[in-house]
Amino acid sequence: MSPIPRDMEVPYGVETERFRIRPITIHDTIKDYDAVMTSVDFLRGCLFSSPDWPSHDLTLIQDMIDLAWHQKEGQLRRSFAFAVMSVDESVQLGCLYIDPPSKDGLDAEVSMWVRASEVDTGLDAELYETVRRWVDDEWPFDRVAYPGREYTREEWDALP
């Protein structure tokens, strides 16, 4: 992913009737930790880039450090992490990541997850469609990949 031009405002987020996407910060640690730890086994199987994350023994402090890292990366315009929150901000429903590409010919890689309790509610499909539209409309990328959604693990691993 090419750095976001300094004169371009980074898209802040998007809101639907069901959820709000906004930059994640260390102030989200408690809600993020709850979303992660109630979904450990589910999450370990759904993220290509981090197949061993999260661990069952992840601590609150470790999660806060992760969020601080994500927050700083966003400030540096290197990668971007977003909380997927209920509209009233009472519950973190998942996360969204916009990262530099690990494969040739791409501008960015986008991944996301929803907490295990939301898997059967249709939220994942709604989030994916919302994110695709938002990235297409608001971000300066022409070639975006959604690993795990557009590619199987084998197809993704075979790309240069």
N, C-alpha and C positions, 0 to 999 in steps of 0.2 A: 504494500500500500504506500503510495507516495504520501509524504506528509500533507496534511490539509494546508492549503495556502494560508499564510498569516492573515491575509485580508478577508478571508472567508469566515463567516460566523459558523461555528460548529452547530449543527442542528441540535436543539436542546432535547427534544423528545416529541412524543405524540400521545394523544389521549383518545380513547374510545369510550363507549358507554360502559364497558366492562373493566377496563384497566388503563393505567397510565404508565408510560415508559419515560424515564428521566435518568440523568446521570446518577450512578451509585456513588455514595460517599461513606466515610467511616461512621457517619451518623446513622447509617442503615445497619450497623453490625448486628444488633439484637434480632431484627426481623430477617436479615439475610441468614444468620446462623440458624434460626428456626427453620427457614425454608430448606436450607442445605441438609441439616441433620435429620429432618423428618423424611428426607428423600434420598439418603445415601445410596442404597442399593439401586434405586432407579437411575440416579445420576451417573453412577459408575458405568452403566451400559449405554449411555446416550451421547456422550461427548467424545468425538474422535480425537481431539487434541489432548485430552486429559483422561485417558481410560482408567487411571488409578485414583482419580479425584472424585469425590472427597474421601478421605479416610474416616473410618468409624471413630477414630480417636482425635479428630480435628477439635482443637480448643477454640473457645471464643476469642482469645487473644490472637491465635493464628488466623482466624477468619478476619479479624480487624486489620491485621497486617496485610492480608490479601486485598482487602477493600482499599486500604491506603495506597497500595501499589497500583491498583486499577485507577484510583482517583488521580494519582500523579501522572500516570501514563496518558490519561485524558488531558490533563493540563499541558503536558508536553506535546500533545497532538500526535502521539505515536499509535495508540490504540484506544478504544472507547468501550467502557462497560456501563451498562444501564440496568437499573432495577426495574422490574415489571411489578408494579404495585396495584393493589385494589384502588379504585378511584378515590376512596376516602383515606388512603394511605395506611390503613390499619393492618394490612397483611401484605407481605412480599409474596407475589405469585410466581416469580421466576427471575431470570436474568437474560440479558442480551449482550453479546460481545461483537464488536466490529474490529477486526484485527488485520495486520499486514498479511499479505498472502504468503503461503508456504509453497505454492505451486507456480510454475511459469505462466505468464500470460494473464494474470489476474491483477486486479487493483485492490481487492479486499476479500476477506473471508468473514462470513457472518455465521455465528452460532447462537443458539438460545436454548433455554430449558424452562420448563414449568415444574413446580413442586409436585410431588407424587400425588397429593390429594386432588390435583386438578387434571390429571391425565385423562380421566373418563368424562370430563365436562365439555370437551370441545375447545377448551382454551388454547391448547397447543396449535391447532389448525388456525384459529382466529389470530393468534399472535404471529404465526408465520406469514399469513397473508397481509396483516397490517405492517409488519416489518418490511416485507418485500416492497410494498407500495411506498413506504416512507423512505427507504434507501434509494429506490428508483427516482423518487420525486425530489428529495432534499439533499442527498449526498453527491459529491462530485466524482462518482465512480461509473465507469462504463462496463467493466467486467467483474462481477461479484459472484462468488461461489457460496453455496449453502451446504457445506459438507454434512452428510447424514440425512439430508433432505433431497438433494438432487443427485447424490452419488452414494452408492454402497461403499462400505469400507474398502472392498477389493478394488472398485473403480477409482476411488480416491487415492489409494496407495499406488496405483499404477500410473498416475499422472506424473509428468516430469516436474 
